[in-house]
Amino acid sequence: MIAHTTLAISNYRKSKEFYSKILGPLGYENNMEFGTSAGFNDGKNTDLWIVKQKTVVPTHLAFQARSRKQVEAFHKAALAAGATDNGAPGYRDYSPGYYAAFVLDPDGNNIEAVWYDPRKTK
């Protein structure tokens, strides 16, 4: 199990604002800050850090949602915050009940919210 992860970003102010907006629907809030690093907490642990770096290599990061509505709210909030749509909310063929949405952040990181529909996983 992963305790926390760090995502490289190029513009600290812009990315902190972006992630604060898109992660809110998933229950996250910005709870820590050190220089050009910001931590995001889901009510339990600070499990995401964004850190300003000179070089950013885009990656993929998925957040588990608690419902289909959270996935949809994440996607809507991300588009309103300036994300690029990289996959509208919907079921995917990855595994039974996999309901997800994907967006690209300002640095091209592929950010996903996923919910595993219990009615379709059996």
C-alpha positions in Angstrom: 0.0 0.0 0.0 1.3 3.5 -0.9 1.3 6.0 2.0 1.8 9.1 -0.2 3.0 10.2 -3.5 4.5 13.3 -5.1 3.5 14.9 -8.4 5.9 17.2 -10.1 4.4 20.5 -11.4 5.9 23.5 -13.1 3.8 26.4 -11.8 3.2 26.1 -8.0 0.5 28.8 -7.6 -1.5 27.6 -10.6 -1.2 23.9 -9.7 -2.1 24.4 -6.1 -5.2 26.3 -7.1 -6.0 23.7 -9.7 -5.7 20.7 -7.4 -7.6 22.4 -4.6 -10.5 22.8 -7.0 -10.5 19.4 -8.7 -9.9 17.3 -5.5 -12.6 19.0 -3.5 -15.3 16.8 -4.9 -13.4 13.8 -3.8 -13.1 15.0 -0.2 -9.5 16.3 -0.4 -8.3 19.6 0.9 -4.9 21.4 0.9 -3.8 20.9 4.5 0.0 21.4 4.4 2.5 23.7 2.6 6.3 23.9 2.7 7.8 26.4 0.3 6.7 25.3 -3.2 5.2 22.0 -2.0 1.6 21.5 -1.0 0.0 18.4 0.6 -3.6 17.3 0.1 -5.5 15.3 2.7 -8.6 13.2 2.3 -9.5 13.4 6.0 -7.2 10.6 7.0 -3.7 11.2 5.6 -1.8 13.6 3.5 -1.4 11.3 0.6 -0.7 13.6 -2.3 2.0 16.2 -2.6 2.6 18.6 -5.5 6.1 19.9 -5.8 7.5 22.5 -8.1 10.3 21.0 -10.2 12.4 22.4 -13.1 11.6 19.3 -15.2 8.2 17.7 -15.3 7.6 14.3 -16.9 3.9 13.8 -17.2 2.5 10.8 -15.4 -0.8 9.1 -14.5 -2.4 9.4 -11.1 -5.8 7.9 -10.1 -8.0 8.8 -7.1 -10.6 6.4 -5.8 -14.0 8.0 -5.6 -16.8 6.8 -3.3 -19.6 7.1 -6.0 -20.4 7.7 -9.6 -21.5 11.2 -8.6 -18.1 11.9 -7.2 -16.4 10.9 -10.5 -18.8 13.2 -12.4 -18.3 16.1 -9.9 -14.5 15.6 -10.2 -14.6 15.8 -14.0 -16.9 18.9 -14.0 -14.7 20.7 -11.4 -11.6 19.9 -13.4 -12.9 21.2 -16.7 -14.1 24.4 -14.9 -10.6 24.7 -13.4 -9.0 24.6 -16.9 -8.2 20.9 -17.3 -8.2 19.3 -20.7 -10.8 16.5 -21.1 -9.0 13.1 -21.5 -12.0 10.9 -21.1 -15.5 11.8 -20.0 -17.2 9.9 -17.1 -18.2 6.4 -18.0 -17.7 2.7 -17.7 -14.4 1.4 -19.0 -13.5 -2.1 -20.2 -10.5 -2.2 -17.8 -12.5 -4.4 -15.3 -16.1 -5.0 -14.4 -17.8 -1.9 -12.8 -14.8 0.4 -13.6 -16.4 3.9 -13.8 -13.9 6.7 -14.4 -13.1 10.1 -15.8 -9.8 11.4 -17.0 -8.3 15.0 -17.3 -5.0 16.5 -18.1 -3.6 19.0 -15.6 -1.7 22.1 -16.7 1.5 20.0 -17.0 -0.1 17.2 -19.0 -0.4 14.8 -16.0 -3.3 12.4 -16.6 -5.4 12.6 -13.6 -8.2 10.1 -13.0 -11.1 9.6 -10.6 -12.4 6.0 -10.5 -15.3 4.3 -8.8 -15.8 0.5 -8.7 -19.6 0.0 -9.2 -20.4 -2.9 -6.8 -23.5 -3.8 -8.9 -21.3 -4.6 -11.9 -18.2 -6.2 -10.2 -19.9 -9.5 -9.4 
